[in-house]
Amino acid sequence: MLLLTAPPRTGKSTAIKKIITYLGVGNCAGFWTKQITKDGERVGFEINLCSGEKAVLAHVDSPSSLRVSRYGVNIETFEDICLPSLKAKQSNSYIIIDEIGPMQLFSEKYKDILMDLVNSNKVIGTIFYDSYPWIDEFKKLSQNTLITLTKENRDEMPLRVLKEITKDDELLQSKIERAENYIKTPEIFSVQGDKIMVNSKHGPRSISFEDGAPVCDCEFFKQHGTCSHVIAATQLGLLK
């Protein structure tokens, strides 16, 4: 299991979302977490499944008796929505876990699934940065690779993680190498309305969006759900 850790507001969830885009959302299972804000203030956390479902994990207005700081945690919702998505390990999906933290650890079932997943080389997650019971011991497991995200490395780290997590996929590795070449020539990309145009040496390519996810018109994307054009455009900051 490959785990990203970082102090709050360093960009763990942003990094995870980039990795999902690189891999192709259709090739991923699991969930990522998004802040809920009101009038510029954080008031809760939303669960976003790779399949498109959403739910509230925690909120200041939640009546739940399970509290982390001022947030009431809806642990039943978390178990009902998120845990089934983590059992896709029997398929070829990459498993996304954002995050392993105090809120989620109210669930003993979640802990059991994490221990079941720890030997998988297709799991990418984020984990609470500070010292915390159970988490401290989980971090020490030999099966885990722990990567600390910083403000200095957070832009390059998602692509490095992608290369590591897909190291056994020769075809995708070749596309990552091509994407890195595209990144060196950003002038071949242009924003035209709601599309990203790519002046590839293999011919023009167009990246559009469906349900908020990027879709390229190249043949590789049609077959695999990701491609060098999407990877490069994401790394260049053209796909938000």
Secondary structure, DSSP 8 states (H G I E B T S, - for coil): -EEEE-STTSSHHHHHHHHHHHH-GGGEEEEEEEEEEETTEEEEEEEEETTS-EEEEEETT---S-EETTEEE-HHHHHHHTGGGGGGGGTT-EEEEEEESTTGGG-HHHHHHHHHHTT-SSEEEEE-SS--TTHHHHHT-TT-EEEE--TTTTTTHHHHHHHHHTTT-HHHHHHHHHHHHHHT-GGGEEEETTEEEEEETTEEEEEEEETTEEEE-SHHHHHHS--HHHHHHHHTT---
